[in-house]
Amino acid sequence: MPDNIFEEVQSLLARQLRLDPAQVQMESQIKKDLGADSLDILQLLIRIEDDYGVTIPDEELATFNTVADVVAYLETLK
């Protein structure tokens, strides 16, 4: 598991959404601020599950509104 989870999530989102990593901040709303749609979020979920070797339950996924939500969840897995 990466040491800096935020940087890892930032990099994944930036690549997935074709954004400058500087645009992806902890307080960024994934859909509203970063322009992710449902497919983007599903693809991101798959990448995170593969990279971290975890399965994220649908009820957890529903709580991911901001980048900080994703980072906080991944930190609970450490």
VOLOVEX-124433 format. One record per residue: residue in one letter; x negated, z, y of N, C-alpha, C in turn. Coordinates in steps of 0.05 Angstrom, whole numbers, plus 5000, padded with zeros to 4 digits. Example, Ala and Ser with C-alpha at 12.3 -4.5 7.8 and 13.67 -1.06 7.14 Angstrom:
<atoms>
a473651564886475451564910473651564934;s474351424955472751434979474251575001;
</atoms>
This chain:
<atoms>
m498350004976500050005000498250005025;p498849835044497149815068497050085084;d494750125097494550375113496350365137;n496350145152498050135175500549965169;i502650105162505049965154506249805177;f506149905201507249755224505849485226;e503249485225501749235228502449035206;e502849135182503648965160506448845164;v508349015172511048925177511048725201;q509548795222509248625245508248345237;s506248335221505048085212507147925195;l508448065177510447925160512647805177;l513747965195515947865212514947635230;a512647665241511547455259511247185243;r510247205219509946955203512646845195;q514447025186517046945176518646805199;l518546925223520246825245518746645264;r516246585258514546415275514346525303;l513646775305513346915331510446995335;d509747045360507247175366507547465357;p505547575342505747845333506248045356;a505347985380505748165402508748195409;q510448005401513248015406514648215387;v513348275365514548455345513548745351;q515348905362514749185368516449375352;m515649625351517149815336520149825343;e520749805369523449825379525049565377;s523649345369524949085367527249085347;q529648985355531848955337531348695322;i531448705296530648485279532448235284;k535048275285536848045290536947975320;k537648175336538148115365535648035380;d533448185377531048135393529247925381;l529147915354527247735341528547485331;g531247475332532647235324532847185294;a532547385278532747355249535647315241;d536047135222538747105210538747225182;s540947215169541147345142539147235122;l538546975123536646865105533846965111;d533146985137530547095145530247375134;i532347535137532147815128531847825098;l533347665083533047655054530247575046;q529147375059526347285052524347505059;l524747645081523047865088523248085068;l525648145059526048355039524548285013;i524648035005523347954980520247984984;r519247905007516347935012515448225011;i517048405024516448685025516448804996;e518548724981518748824954516348734937;d515648484940513348384925510748514934;d510248534960507848644971507548944965;y509749094965509649384961510349464933;g511249274916511949344889514249534887;v516249494905518649664906521149494904;t523349634899525949504901527549654922;i528449514942529949644964532949614959;p534349834955537249814950538749694973;d540949554967542549434988543449625009;e544149875001545050065021542850145040;e540350135031538050185049537749945068;l537849715057537449465073539449465096;a541849555091543949555112543149735136;t541349915132540550095154538149985170;f537049765162534749645176535649485200;n535749615224536449465248533949405265;t532049585265529649545281527249535263;v525049445275522449445260521749735252;a522349925269521750205263523350305238;d525750205234527350275211525850185185;v524849945185523349845162520850005157;v519350055179516850205176517350485166;a519450615177520050895168520850895139;y522350705130523050695101520650665084;l518850475091516450425075514650675075;e514550815097512951065098513951275079;t516551275074517651475055516851415026;l515851175021515051094995512151174988;k510651255009507851325005507551554986;
</atoms>
